[in-house]
Amino acid sequence: MLIDAHCHLDFPDFDADREAVIDRARAVGVTRFVVPGTTRKRWSNVLALGERDDVSVCLGLHPYFMDAHGEGDLDALAQALDDHPEVVAVGECGIDARFDETLEVQWTLFDAQLRLARDRALPVVIHCVRANDQVAKRLRQLELPAGGLIHAFAGSPEQARVFLDLGFTLGLGGAVTFDRARRVHRAVTSLPDDGYVLETDSPDMPLAGHQGERNEPARVAEVCRAVAELRGQSARQVAVASTAAARRLFGLPT
Ligand SMILES: [Zn+2]
């Protein structure tokens, strides 16, 4: 049994064959999908998917889509969180330091969402690119009661330890399947059994051997095998540990 702890199943990339994509994932043992929010405009699609028994949803404002966010979106997010108790986390939110020109506004939006998560005791799903140390510093100041997910973790064992000590869980995805990703391999080996979940970030973050293809949740089984090999464990052990960690993090049904 596997959980894809982070996949954008609401994206238009899946409009033509969403059911088939979900069926393929179920066929390899994926029993639950956690779908994060990205922009206010897409929240209704995310919430609609959340009506399925096997989908859990988050709502947030993603730093990659800064052009899509406007005034009033943060108030709308607070309202949506109040209106939808089925939402399991705030996110996806965070910092993408590849986009220098929006960095200041990114921090304003991220900070506000961290506070929403703190005030509601919800976990937060964090997109963090080239900003691990700054994000960790801010998390240490805020002390979020329900922790959260560092999605698509690609840092060092030392950075992993910092996030774990802050009560966060690390999301392992396609990045770990690349042979040259030595630093994150060392991090994967160093994690405790309850320190990570598996994810695909579908349709993005293709795995090794699938570059240029649309990613899909069935591939979380390949991520599971790659993590198992790195950790010297069986795929079954990794499936059990990561599923338990995802349930604990998001308060998912068993
Ligand atoms: Zn994502």
Residues whose N, C-alpha, C, O or C-beta is under 5 A from the ligand:
A	BS01	ZN	E92 D201
